[in-house]
Amino acid sequence: MNEHSEEVRLAAAQALDVTLYSRPGCHLCEAAKAAIDPLLAEFGAALREVNIDLDPVLVERYGWDIPVIFIGNRKAAKHKVNVKQFRRQLQEAKNGAAEGAPEKARKKGA
């Protein structure tokens, strides 16, 4: 069975790649985006907003159960964003990425 392109993209996402699954006109999605925008700038995180209405698989998967936000390949929030929790999740992702980089360098040089 073939994986959906979004599953493949999420699996390859970097630690601070943030994905927002939404649709136009969704007030909760707009509120979530407004809540996370300052944090994205603070952490240097990249946002990818995905309009689920453009993909029947995503419509089936999420329907009206949006917004859904991923940090890297981990689900971070659904419906509403807890800003303190989201900041902590971004910090953990950033710390994990920083810890992983030296590990890869050591393995490469070993």
C-alpha positions, -999 to +999 in steps of 0.1 A: +000+000+000+014+034-010+019+060+017+002+093+012+025+122+002+017+141+034+028+111+055+060+109+036+066+146+040+058+146+078+081+116+083+110+136+067+102+168+085+130+186+104+126+193+141+114+228+137+092+223+107+057+232+117+027+220+097-008+235+101-036+215+086-065+239+080-091+252+055-101+286+043-127+303+065-119+282+096-120+306+125-102+281+149-075+277+123-070+314+120-068+318+158-043+289+160-021+305+133-022+339+151-013+322+184+017+304+170+031+331+147+051+349+174+065+316+186+075+306+151+095+338+148+110+333+182+123+298+175+131+303+138+106+276+129+092+272+094+054+271+089+038+250+062+000+256+060-019+228+042-054+234+029-070+200+035-098+208+010-073+204-018-067+167-009-095+142-006-073+120+017-068+148+041-105+158+040-113+122+049-086+121+076-093+155+093-128+165+081-139+192+105-114+181+132-091+210+125-068+228+130-042+201+135-006+212+141+026+191+139+060+201+150+084+179+130+066+146+127+047+149+161+012+161+166+015+192+188-021+206+189-056+201+177-085+226+177-070+251+201-034+260+209-021+262+244+007+287+239+028+277+269+026+241+259+034+249+223+064+270+234+076+240+255+072+216+225+092+240+202+119+242+228+120+204+232+122+201+194+150+226+192+169+210+220+165+176+204+177+188+171+208+204+188+215+172+207+212+151+176+236+172+155+268+164+175+257+128+177+256+125+139+290+143+136+306+119+161+292+088+142+304+102+109+339+108+122+341+076+141 
